[in-house]
Amino acid sequence: MTAKTAQEGTVLKLEHSDLPGHSDVTAPQASIHNDCRGVATVLSRVGDKWSVLVIMMLGERPLRFNELKRMIGGISQRMLTLTLRGLERDGLVTRTVFPTVPPRVDYELTELGRGLSAPVKELGQWAKQHLPDIEGARESFDRRRSAEQA
């Protein structure tokens, strides 16, 4: 059993069998650790806010760089470039260059990316639908914390 103590005296006690995906495992512990680490790298890519927004936008049709930039308010050119490059590296987006002057570059979801598009879109819709609830919870939490610290 592992006990972890957080600030404010909160104690979390975990049994090995309480860990998701870790019950009745016959593989060596190192393999479990590597699997979790691998999943974490994938989730860090597809879970960052810019990747989610890019995947949502590309879910409808292929788009050019500047179209994406206009559709995703607040993203810098550099961050969009890095996000698209990471999504391309992970096999979620393809980049097609057309031999025109100036060159035209389209970005499109791959089959793998389209498979991710539906859950990402649902996540975005959930976030939009529940934003007022979350903002209310944050305000309530902040008021409680302020009162406790006073």
Chimera marker file (.cmm) of the C-alpha trace (Angstrom):
<marker_set name="trace">
<marker id="1" x="0.000" y="0.000" z="0.000" r="1" g="1" b="0" radius="0.5"/>
<marker id="2" x="1.185" y="3.498" z="-0.820" r="1" g="1" b="0" radius="0.5"/>
<marker id="3" x="0.169" y="6.535" z="1.204" r="1" g="1" b="0" radius="0.5"/>
<marker id="4" x="0.727" y="9.987" z="-0.173" r="1" g="1" b="0" radius="0.5"/>
<marker id="5" x="0.130" y="13.095" z="1.852" r="1" g="1" b="0" radius="0.5"/>
<marker id="6" x="-0.892" y="16.266" z="0.054" r="1" g="1" b="0" radius="0.5"/>
<marker id="7" x="-0.996" y="19.809" z="1.372" r="1" g="1" b="0" radius="0.5"/>
<marker id="8" x="-3.765" y="20.699" z="3.801" r="1" g="1" b="0" radius="0.5"/>
<marker id="9" x="-3.579" y="17.213" z="5.387" r="1" g="1" b="0" radius="0.5"/>
<marker id="10" x="-5.280" y="15.293" z="2.571" r="1" g="1" b="0" radius="0.5"/>
<marker id="11" x="-4.205" y="11.661" z="2.601" r="1" g="1" b="0" radius="0.5"/>
<marker id="12" x="-4.606" y="9.352" z="-0.359" r="1" g="1" b="0" radius="0.5"/>
<marker id="13" x="-4.130" y="5.643" z="0.253" r="1" g="1" b="0" radius="0.5"/>
<marker id="14" x="-3.814" y="3.415" z="-2.774" r="1" g="1" b="0" radius="0.5"/>
<marker id="15" x="-3.792" y="-0.331" z="-2.966" r="1" g="1" b="0" radius="0.5"/>
<marker id="16" x="-1.994" y="-1.804" z="-5.972" r="1" g="1" b="0" radius="0.5"/>
<marker id="17" x="-5.321" y="-3.273" z="-7.131" r="1" g="1" b="0" radius="0.5"/>
<marker id="18" x="-6.896" y="0.238" z="-7.053" r="1" g="1" b="0" radius="0.5"/>
<marker id="19" x="-4.638" y="1.515" z="-9.823" r="1" g="1" b="0" radius="0.5"/>
<marker id="20" x="-6.438" y="1.534" z="-13.184" r="1" g="1" b="0" radius="0.5"/>
<marker id="21" x="-4.948" y="-0.944" z="-15.626" r="1" g="1" b="0" radius="0.5"/>
<marker id="22" x="-2.661" y="-2.449" z="-12.999" r="1" g="1" b="0" radius="0.5"/>
<marker id="23" x="-4.764" y="-5.204" z="-11.449" r="1" g="1" b="0" radius="0.5"/>
<marker id="24" x="-4.061" y="-8.849" z="-12.205" r="1" g="1" b="0" radius="0.5"/>
<marker id="25" x="-0.988" y="-7.971" z="-14.211" r="1" g="1" b="0" radius="0.5"/>
<marker id="26" x="1.466" y="-10.776" z="-14.822" r="1" g="1" b="0" radius="0.5"/>
<marker id="27" x="4.004" y="-8.687" z="-16.755" r="1" g="1" b="0" radius="0.5"/>
<marker id="28" x="7.099" y="-7.432" z="-14.969" r="1" g="1" b="0" radius="0.5"/>
<marker id="29" x="6.792" y="-4.079" z="-13.201" r="1" g="1" b="0" radius="0.5"/>
<marker id="30" x="9.205" y="-2.425" z="-15.662" r="1" g="1" b="0" radius="0.5"/>
<marker id="31" x="6.876" y="-3.280" z="-18.548" r="1" g="1" b="0" radius="0.5"/>
<marker id="32" x="3.925" y="-1.628" z="-16.782" r="1" g="1" b="0" radius="0.5"/>
<marker id="33" x="6.009" y="1.461" z="-16.160" r="1" g="1" b="0" radius="0.5"/>
<marker id="34" x="7.068" y="1.631" z="-19.814" r="1" g="1" b="0" radius="0.5"/>
<marker id="35" x="3.468" y="1.163" z="-21.020" r="1" g="1" b="0" radius="0.5"/>
<marker id="36" x="2.266" y="4.005" z="-18.786" r="1" g="1" b="0" radius="0.5"/>
<marker id="37" x="5.109" y="6.233" z="-19.932" r="1" g="1" b="0" radius="0.5"/>
<marker id="38" x="4.310" y="5.516" z="-23.588" r="1" g="1" b="0" radius="0.5"/>
<marker id="39" x="0.635" y="6.292" z="-23.103" r="1" g="1" b="0" radius="0.5"/>
<marker id="40" x="1.580" y="9.478" z="-21.263" r="1" g="1" b="0" radius="0.5"/>
<marker id="41" x="3.622" y="10.709" z="-24.236" r="1" g="1" b="0" radius="0.5"/>
<marker id="42" x="0.677" y="10.131" z="-26.583" r="1" g="1" b="0" radius="0.5"/>
<marker id="43" x="-1.763" y="11.838" z="-24.204" r="1" g="1" b="0" radius="0.5"/>
<marker id="44" x="0.561" y="14.809" z="-23.785" r="1" g="1" b="0" radius="0.5"/>
<marker id="45" x="0.495" y="15.310" z="-27.571" r="1" g="1" b="0" radius="0.5"/>
<marker id="46" x="-3.214" y="14.857" z="-28.163" r="1" g="1" b="0" radius="0.5"/>
<marker id="47" x="-4.207" y="16.468" z="-24.879" r="1" g="1" b="0" radius="0.5"/>
<marker id="48" x="-2.558" y="19.854" z="-25.215" r="1" g="1" b="0" radius="0.5"/>
<marker id="49" x="-4.934" y="22.685" z="-26.027" r="1" g="1" b="0" radius="0.5"/>
<marker id="50" x="-3.456" y="23.595" z="-29.401" r="1" g="1" b="0" radius="0.5"/>
<marker id="51" x="-3.448" y="20.023" z="-30.697" r="1" g="1" b="0" radius="0.5"/>
<marker id="52" x="-7.061" y="19.568" z="-29.635" r="1" g="1" b="0" radius="0.5"/>
<marker id="53" x="-8.090" y="22.740" z="-31.463" r="1" g="1" b="0" radius="0.5"/>
<marker id="54" x="-6.114" y="21.851" z="-34.609" r="1" g="1" b="0" radius="0.5"/>
<marker id="55" x="-7.637" y="18.364" z="-34.698" r="1" g="1" b="0" radius="0.5"/>
<marker id="56" x="-11.119" y="19.846" z="-34.237" r="1" g="1" b="0" radius="0.5"/>
<marker id="57" x="-10.592" y="22.306" z="-37.109" r="1" g="1" b="0" radius="0.5"/>
<marker id="58" x="-9.129" y="19.692" z="-39.454" r="1" g="1" b="0" radius="0.5"/>
<marker id="59" x="-12.000" y="17.326" z="-38.674" r="1" g="1" b="0" radius="0.5"/>
<marker id="60" x="-14.150" y="19.088" z="-41.259" r="1" g="1" b="0" radius="0.5"/>
<marker id="61" x="-11.748" y="19.351" z="-44.208" r="1" g="1" b="0" radius="0.5"/>
<marker id="62" x="-8.116" y="19.982" z="-45.165" r="1" g="1" b="0" radius="0.5"/>
<marker id="63" x="-6.970" y="23.516" z="-44.353" r="1" g="1" b="0" radius="0.5"/>
<marker id="64" x="-4.102" y="25.782" z="-45.226" r="1" g="1" b="0" radius="0.5"/>
<marker id="65" x="-1.803" y="27.128" z="-42.526" r="1" g="1" b="0" radius="0.5"/>
<marker id="66" x="-3.252" y="30.652" z="-42.515" r="1" g="1" b="0" radius="0.5"/>
<marker id="67" x="-6.816" y="29.305" z="-42.478" r="1" g="1" b="0" radius="0.5"/>
<marker id="68" x="-5.971" y="27.340" z="-39.352" r="1" g="1" b="0" radius="0.5"/>
<marker id="69" x="-4.275" y="30.334" z="-37.776" r="1" g="1" b="0" radius="0.5"/>
<marker id="70" x="-7.337" y="32.531" z="-38.381" r="1" g="1" b="0" radius="0.5"/>
<marker id="71" x="-9.723" y="29.869" z="-37.072" r="1" g="1" b="0" radius="0.5"/>
<marker id="72" x="-7.728" y="29.271" z="-33.881" r="1" g="1" b="0" radius="0.5"/>
<marker id="73" x="-7.680" y="32.589" z="-32.103" r="1" g="1" b="0" radius="0.5"/>
<marker id="74" x="-4.626" y="33.365" z="-30.021" r="1" g="1" b="0" radius="0.5"/>
<marker id="75" x="-2.205" y="30.830" z="-31.474" r="1" g="1" b="0" radius="0.5"/>
<marker id="76" x="1.110" y="32.226" z="-32.662" r="1" g="1" b="0" radius="0.5"/>
<marker id="77" x="2.628" y="31.256" z="-35.994" r="1" g="1" b="0" radius="0.5"/>
<marker id="78" x="5.465" y="29.464" z="-34.205" r="1" g="1" b="0" radius="0.5"/>
<marker id="79" x="3.133" y="27.508" z="-31.912" r="1" g="1" b="0" radius="0.5"/>
<marker id="80" x="0.932" y="26.460" z="-34.832" r="1" g="1" b="0" radius="0.5"/>
<marker id="81" x="4.029" y="25.342" z="-36.747" r="1" g="1" b="0" radius="0.5"/>
<marker id="82" x="5.274" y="23.300" z="-33.768" r="1" g="1" b="0" radius="0.5"/>
<marker id="83" x="1.828" y="21.809" z="-33.157" r="1" g="1" b="0" radius="0.5"/>
<marker id="84" x="1.369" y="20.783" z="-36.786" r="1" g="1" b="0" radius="0.5"/>
<marker id="85" x="4.886" y="19.339" z="-36.900" r="1" g="1" b="0" radius="0.5"/>
<marker id="86" x="4.241" y="17.281" z="-33.761" r="1" g="1" b="0" radius="0.5"/>
<marker id="87" x="0.902" y="16.022" z="-35.078" r="1" g="1" b="0" radius="0.5"/>
<marker id="88" x="2.569" y="15.117" z="-38.380" r="1" g="1" b="0" radius="0.5"/>
<marker id="89" x="5.373" y="13.300" z="-36.557" r="1" g="1" b="0" radius="0.5"/>
<marker id="90" x="2.810" y="11.285" z="-34.593" r="1" g="1" b="0" radius="0.5"/>
<marker id="91" x="1.012" y="10.288" z="-37.797" r="1" g="1" b="0" radius="0.5"/>
<marker id="92" x="-2.139" y="12.291" z="-37.084" r="1" g="1" b="0" radius="0.5"/>
<marker id="93" x="-1.758" y="14.965" z="-39.783" r="1" g="1" b="0" radius="0.5"/>
<marker id="94" x="-0.366" y="14.975" z="-43.312" r="1" g="1" b="0" radius="0.5"/>
<marker id="95" x="1.236" y="17.978" z="-44.952" r="1" g="1" b="0" radius="0.5"/>
<marker id="96" x="0.837" y="18.255" z="-48.720" r="1" g="1" b="0" radius="0.5"/>
<marker id="97" x="2.840" y="20.818" z="-50.698" r="1" g="1" b="0" radius="0.5"/>
<marker id="98" x="1.438" y="21.829" z="-54.095" r="1" g="1" b="0" radius="0.5"/>
<marker id="99" x="3.949" y="23.083" z="-56.696" r="1" g="1" b="0" radius="0.5"/>
<marker id="100" x="2.433" y="26.524" z="-57.210" r="1" g="1" b="0" radius="0.5"/>
<marker id="101" x="3.884" y="30.010" z="-56.854" r="1" g="1" b="0" radius="0.5"/>
<marker id="102" x="3.777" y="30.673" z="-53.971" r="1" g="1" b="0" radius="0.5"/>
<marker id="103" x="3.683" y="27.051" z="-52.808" r="1" g="1" b="0" radius="0.5"/>
<marker id="104" x="0.346" y="25.947" z="-51.367" r="1" g="1" b="0" radius="0.5"/>
<marker id="105" x="0.478" y="23.715" z="-48.300" r="1" g="1" b="0" radius="0.5"/>
<marker id="106" x="-2.569" y="21.839" z="-47.035" r="1" g="1" b="0" radius="0.5"/>
<marker id="107" x="-2.891" y="20.042" z="-43.724" r="1" g="1" b="0" radius="0.5"/>
<marker id="108" x="-5.258" y="17.117" z="-43.372" r="1" g="1" b="0" radius="0.5"/>
<marker id="109" x="-6.023" y="14.484" z="-40.773" r="1" g="1" b="0" radius="0.5"/>
<marker id="110" x="-4.721" y="10.998" z="-41.543" r="1" g="1" b="0" radius="0.5"/>
<marker id="111" x="-6.906" y="7.951" z="-40.970" r="1" g="1" b="0" radius="0.5"/>
<marker id="112" x="-5.387" y="7.744" z="-37.490" r="1" g="1" b="0" radius="0.5"/>
<marker id="113" x="-6.139" y="11.420" z="-36.916" r="1" g="1" b="0" radius="0.5"/>
<marker id="114" x="-9.737" y="11.023" z="-38.129" r="1" g="1" b="0" radius="0.5"/>
<marker id="115" x="-10.161" y="8.230" z="-35.584" r="1" g="1" b="0" radius="0.5"/>
<marker id="116" x="-9.108" y="10.698" z="-32.897" r="1" g="1" b="0" radius="0.5"/>
<marker id="117" x="-11.256" y="13.501" z="-34.297" r="1" g="1" b="0" radius="0.5"/>
<marker id="118" x="-14.595" y="12.234" z="-32.941" r="1" g="1" b="0" radius="0.5"/>
<marker id="119" x="-13.521" y="11.914" z="-29.284" r="1" g="1" b="0" radius="0.5"/>
<marker id="120" x="-11.653" y="15.228" z="-29.474" r="1" g="1" b="0" radius="0.5"/>
<marker id="121" x="-14.724" y="16.926" z="-30.921" r="1" g="1" b="0" radius="0.5"/>
<marker id="122" x="-16.857" y="15.444" z="-28.137" r="1" g="1" b="0" radius="0.5"/>
<marker id="123" x="-14.338" y="16.696" z="-25.579" r="1" g="1" b="0" radius="0.5"/>
<marker id="124" x="-14.490" y="20.181" z="-27.091" r="1" g="1" b="0" radius="0.5"/>
<marker id="125" x="-18.294" y="20.133" z="-27.068" r="1" g="1" b="0" radius="0.5"/>
<marker id="126" x="-18.300" y="18.941" z="-23.457" r="1" g="1" b="0" radius="0.5"/>
<marker id="127" x="-15.923" y="21.759" z="-22.492" r="1" g="1" b="0" radius="0.5"/>
<marker id="128" x="-18.085" y="24.358" z="-24.224" r="1" g="1" b="0" radius="0.5"/>
<marker id="129" x="-21.268" y="23.007" z="-22.647" r="1" g="1" b="0" radius="0.5"/>
<marker id="130" x="-19.819" y="22.844" z="-19.135" r="1" g="1" b="0" radius="0.5"/>
<marker id="131" x="-17.725" y="26.024" z="-19.200" r="1" g="1" b="0" radius="0.5"/>
<marker id="132" x="-20.223" y="28.002" z="-17.073" r="1" g="1" b="0" radius="0.5"/>
<marker id="133" x="-20.281" y="25.203" z="-14.469" r="1" g="1" b="0" radius="0.5"/>
<marker id="134" x="-16.494" y="25.032" z="-14.371" r="1" g="1" b="0" radius="0.5"/>
<marker id="135" x="-16.131" y="28.812" z="-14.121" r="1" g="1" b="0" radius="0.5"/>
<marker id="136" x="-18.666" y="28.818" z="-11.255" r="1" g="1" b="0" radius="0.5"/>
<marker id="137" x="-16.771" y="26.038" z="-9.476" r="1" g="1" b="0" radius="0.5"/>
<marker id="138" x="-13.497" y="27.958" z="-9.877" r="1" g="1" b="0" radius="0.5"/>
<marker id="139" x="-15.021" y="31.140" z="-8.453" r="1" g="1" b="0" radius="0.5"/>
<marker id="140" x="-16.485" y="29.202" z="-5.518" r="1" g="1" b="0" radius="0.5"/>
<marker id="141" x="-13.160" y="27.482" z="-4.862" r="1" g="1" b="0" radius="0.5"/>
<marker id="142" x="-11.264" y="30.796" z="-5.035" r="1" g="1" b="0" radius="0.5"/>
<marker id="143" x="-13.721" y="32.428" z="-2.589" r="1" g="1" b="0" radius="0.5"/>
<marker id="144" x="-13.327" y="29.525" z="-0.136" r="1" g="1" b="0" radius="0.5"/>
<marker id="145" x="-9.523" y="29.659" z="-0.399" r="1" g="1" b="0" radius="0.5"/>
<marker id="146" x="-9.531" y="33.436" z="0.153" r="1" g="1" b="0" radius="0.5"/>
<marker id="147" x="-11.747" y="33.052" z="3.216" r="1" g="1" b="0" radius="0.5"/>
<marker id="148" x="-9.494" y="30.301" z="4.618" r="1" g="1" b="0" radius="0.5"/>
<marker id="149" x="-6.382" y="32.422" z="4.162" r="1" g="1" b="0" radius="0.5"/>
<marker id="150" x="-7.932" y="35.520" z="5.735" r="1" g="1" b="0" radius="0.5"/>
<link id1="1" id2="2" r="1" g="1" b="0" radius="0.2"/>
<link id1="2" id2="3" r="1" g="1" b="0" radius="0.2"/>
<link id1="3" id2="4" r="1" g="1" b="0" radius="0.2"/>
<link id1="4" id2="5" r="1" g="1" b="0" radius="0.2"/>
<link id1="5" id2="6" r="1" g="1" b="0" radius="0.2"/>
<link id1="6" id2="7" r="1" g="1" b="0" radius="0.2"/>
<link id1="7" id2="8" r="1" g="1" b="0" radius="0.2"/>
<link id1="8" id2="9" r="1" g="1" b="0" radius="0.2"/>
<link id1="9" id2="10" r="1" g="1" b="0" radius="0.2"/>
<link id1="10" id2="11" r="1" g="1" b="0" radius="0.2"/>
<link id1="11" id2="12" r="1" g="1" b="0" radius="0.2"/>
<link id1="12" id2="13" r="1" g="1" b="0" radius="0.2"/>
<link id1="13" id2="14" r="1" g="1" b="0" radius="0.2"/>
<link id1="14" id2="15" r="1" g="1" b="0" radius="0.2"/>
<link id1="15" id2="16" r="1" g="1" b="0" radius="0.2"/>
<link id1="16" id2="17" r="1" g="1" b="0" radius="0.2"/>
<link id1="17" id2="18" r="1" g="1" b="0" radius="0.2"/>
<link id1="18" id2="19" r="1" g="1" b="0" radius="0.2"/>
<link id1="19" id2="20" r="1" g="1" b="0" radius="0.2"/>
<link id1="20" id2="21" r="1" g="1" b="0" radius="0.2"/>
<link id1="21" id2="22" r="1" g="1" b="0" radius="0.2"/>
<link id1="22" id2="23" r="1" g="1" b="0" radius="0.2"/>
<link id1="23" id2="24" r="1" g="1" b="0" radius="0.2"/>
<link id1="24" id2="25" r="1" g="1" b="0" radius="0.2"/>
<link id1="25" id2="26" r="1" g="1" b="0" radius="0.2"/>
<link id1="26" id2="27" r="1" g="1" b="0" radius="0.2"/>
<link id1="27" id2="28" r="1" g="1" b="0" radius="0.2"/>
<link id1="28" id2="29" r="1" g="1" b="0" radius="0.2"/>
<link id1="29" id2="30" r="1" g="1" b="0" radius="0.2"/>
<link id1="30" id2="31" r="1" g="1" b="0" radius="0.2"/>
<link id1="31" id2="32" r="1" g="1" b="0" radius="0.2"/>
<link id1="32" id2="33" r="1" g="1" b="0" radius="0.2"/>
<link id1="33" id2="34" r="1" g="1" b="0" radius="0.2"/>
<link id1="34" id2="35" r="1" g="1" b="0" radius="0.2"/>
<link id1="35" id2="36" r="1" g="1" b="0" radius="0.2"/>
<link id1="36" id2="37" r="1" g="1" b="0" radius="0.2"/>
<link id1="37" id2="38" r="1" g="1" b="0" radius="0.2"/>
<link id1="38" id2="39" r="1" g="1" b="0" radius="0.2"/>
<link id1="39" id2="40" r="1" g="1" b="0" radius="0.2"/>
<link id1="40" id2="41" r="1" g="1" b="0" radius="0.2"/>
<link id1="41" id2="42" r="1" g="1" b="0" radius="0.2"/>
<link id1="42" id2="43" r="1" g="1" b="0" radius="0.2"/>
<link id1="43" id2="44" r="1" g="1" b="0" radius="0.2"/>
<link id1="44" id2="45" r="1" g="1" b="0" radius="0.2"/>
<link id1="45" id2="46" r="1" g="1" b="0" radius="0.2"/>
<link id1="46" id2="47" r="1" g="1" b="0" radius="0.2"/>
<link id1="47" id2="48" r="1" g="1" b="0" radius="0.2"/>
<link id1="48" id2="49" r="1" g="1" b="0" radius="0.2"/>
<link id1="49" id2="50" r="1" g="1" b="0" radius="0.2"/>
<link id1="50" id2="51" r="1" g="1" b="0" radius="0.2"/>
<link id1="51" id2="52" r="1" g="1" b="0" radius="0.2"/>
<link id1="52" id2="53" r="1" g="1" b="0" radius="0.2"/>
<link id1="53" id2="54" r="1" g="1" b="0" radius="0.2"/>
<link id1="54" id2="55" r="1" g="1" b="0" radius="0.2"/>
<link id1="55" id2="56" r="1" g="1" b="0" radius="0.2"/>
<link id1="56" id2="57" r="1" g="1" b="0" radius="0.2"/>
<link id1="57" id2="58" r="1" g="1" b="0" radius="0.2"/>
<link id1="58" id2="59" r="1" g="1" b="0" radius="0.2"/>
<link id1="59" id2="60" r="1" g="1" b="0" radius="0.2"/>
<link id1="60" id2="61" r="1" g="1" b="0" radius="0.2"/>
<link id1="61" id2="62" r="1" g="1" b="0" radius="0.2"/>
<link id1="62" id2="63" r="1" g="1" b="0" radius="0.2"/>
<link id1="63" id2="64" r="1" g="1" b="0" radius="0.2"/>
<link id1="64" id2="65" r="1" g="1" b="0" radius="0.2"/>
<link id1="65" id2="66" r="1" g="1" b="0" radius="0.2"/>
<link id1="66" id2="67" r="1" g="1" b="0" radius="0.2"/>
<link id1="67" id2="68" r="1" g="1" b="0" radius="0.2"/>
<link id1="68" id2="69" r="1" g="1" b="0" radius="0.2"/>
<link id1="69" id2="70" r="1" g="1" b="0" radius="0.2"/>
<link id1="70" id2="71" r="1" g="1" b="0" radius="0.2"/>
<link id1="71" id2="72" r="1" g="1" b="0" radius="0.2"/>
<link id1="72" id2="73" r="1" g="1" b="0" radius="0.2"/>
<link id1="73" id2="74" r="1" g="1" b="0" radius="0.2"/>
<link id1="74" id2="75" r="1" g="1" b="0" radius="0.2"/>
<link id1="75" id2="76" r="1" g="1" b="0" radius="0.2"/>
<link id1="76" id2="77" r="1" g="1" b="0" radius="0.2"/>
<link id1="77" id2="78" r="1" g="1" b="0" radius="0.2"/>
<link id1="78" id2="79" r="1" g="1" b="0" radius="0.2"/>
<link id1="79" id2="80" r="1" g="1" b="0" radius="0.2"/>
<link id1="80" id2="81" r="1" g="1" b="0" radius="0.2"/>
<link id1="81" id2="82" r="1" g="1" b="0" radius="0.2"/>
<link id1="82" id2="83" r="1" g="1" b="0" radius="0.2"/>
<link id1="83" id2="84" r="1" g="1" b="0" radius="0.2"/>
<link id1="84" id2="85" r="1" g="1" b="0" radius="0.2"/>
<link id1="85" id2="86" r="1" g="1" b="0" radius="0.2"/>
<link id1="86" id2="87" r="1" g="1" b="0" radius="0.2"/>
<link id1="87" id2="88" r="1" g="1" b="0" radius="0.2"/>
<link id1="88" id2="89" r="1" g="1" b="0" radius="0.2"/>
<link id1="89" id2="90" r="1" g="1" b="0" radius="0.2"/>
<link id1="90" id2="91" r="1" g="1" b="0" radius="0.2"/>
<link id1="91" id2="92" r="1" g="1" b="0" radius="0.2"/>
<link id1="92" id2="93" r="1" g="1" b="0" radius="0.2"/>
<link id1="93" id2="94" r="1" g="1" b="0" radius="0.2"/>
<link id1="94" id2="95" r="1" g="1" b="0" radius="0.2"/>
<link id1="95" id2="96" r="1" g="1" b="0" radius="0.2"/>
<link id1="96" id2="97" r="1" g="1" b="0" radius="0.2"/>
<link id1="97" id2="98" r="1" g="1" b="0" radius="0.2"/>
<link id1="98" id2="99" r="1" g="1" b="0" radius="0.2"/>
<link id1="99" id2="100" r="1" g="1" b="0" radius="0.2"/>
<link id1="100" id2="101" r="1" g="1" b="0" radius="0.2"/>
<link id1="101" id2="102" r="1" g="1" b="0" radius="0.2"/>
<link id1="102" id2="103" r="1" g="1" b="0" radius="0.2"/>
<link id1="103" id2="104" r="1" g="1" b="0" radius="0.2"/>
<link id1="104" id2="105" r="1" g="1" b="0" radius="0.2"/>
<link id1="105" id2="106" r="1" g="1" b="0" radius="0.2"/>
<link id1="106" id2="107" r="1" g="1" b="0" radius="0.2"/>
<link id1="107" id2="108" r="1" g="1" b="0" radius="0.2"/>
<link id1="108" id2="109" r="1" g="1" b="0" radius="0.2"/>
<link id1="109" id2="110" r="1" g="1" b="0" radius="0.2"/>
<link id1="110" id2="111" r="1" g="1" b="0" radius="0.2"/>
<link id1="111" id2="112" r="1" g="1" b="0" radius="0.2"/>
<link id1="112" id2="113" r="1" g="1" b="0" radius="0.2"/>
<link id1="113" id2="114" r="1" g="1" b="0" radius="0.2"/>
<link id1="114" id2="115" r="1" g="1" b="0" radius="0.2"/>
<link id1="115" id2="116" r="1" g="1" b="0" radius="0.2"/>
<link id1="116" id2="117" r="1" g="1" b="0" radius="0.2"/>
<link id1="117" id2="118" r="1" g="1" b="0" radius="0.2"/>
<link id1="118" id2="119" r="1" g="1" b="0" radius="0.2"/>
<link id1="119" id2="120" r="1" g="1" b="0" radius="0.2"/>
<link id1="120" id2="121" r="1" g="1" b="0" radius="0.2"/>
<link id1="121" id2="122" r="1" g="1" b="0" radius="0.2"/>
<link id1="122" id2="123" r="1" g="1" b="0" radius="0.2"/>
<link id1="123" id2="124" r="1" g="1" b="0" radius="0.2"/>
<link id1="124" id2="125" r="1" g="1" b="0" radius="0.2"/>
<link id1="125" id2="126" r="1" g="1" b="0" radius="0.2"/>
<link id1="126" id2="127" r="1" g="1" b="0" radius="0.2"/>
<link id1="127" id2="128" r="1" g="1" b="0" radius="0.2"/>
<link id1="128" id2="129" r="1" g="1" b="0" radius="0.2"/>
<link id1="129" id2="130" r="1" g="1" b="0" radius="0.2"/>
<link id1="130" id2="131" r="1" g="1" b="0" radius="0.2"/>
<link id1="131" id2="132" r="1" g="1" b="0" radius="0.2"/>
<link id1="132" id2="133" r="1" g="1" b="0" radius="0.2"/>
<link id1="133" id2="134" r="1" g="1" b="0" radius="0.2"/>
<link id1="134" id2="135" r="1" g="1" b="0" radius="0.2"/>
<link id1="135" id2="136" r="1" g="1" b="0" radius="0.2"/>
<link id1="136" id2="137" r="1" g="1" b="0" radius="0.2"/>
<link id1="137" id2="138" r="1" g="1" b="0" radius="0.2"/>
<link id1="138" id2="139" r="1" g="1" b="0" radius="0.2"/>
<link id1="139" id2="140" r="1" g="1" b="0" radius="0.2"/>
<link id1="140" id2="141" r="1" g="1" b="0" radius="0.2"/>
<link id1="141" id2="142" r="1" g="1" b="0" radius="0.2"/>
<link id1="142" id2="143" r="1" g="1" b="0" radius="0.2"/>
<link id1="143" id2="144" r="1" g="1" b="0" radius="0.2"/>
<link id1="144" id2="145" r="1" g="1" b="0" radius="0.2"/>
<link id1="145" id2="146" r="1" g="1" b="0" radius="0.2"/>
<link id1="146" id2="147" r="1" g="1" b="0" radius="0.2"/>
<link id1="147" id2="148" r="1" g="1" b="0" radius="0.2"/>
<link id1="148" id2="149" r="1" g="1" b="0" radius="0.2"/>
<link id1="149" id2="150" r="1" g="1" b="0" radius="0.2"/>
</marker_set>
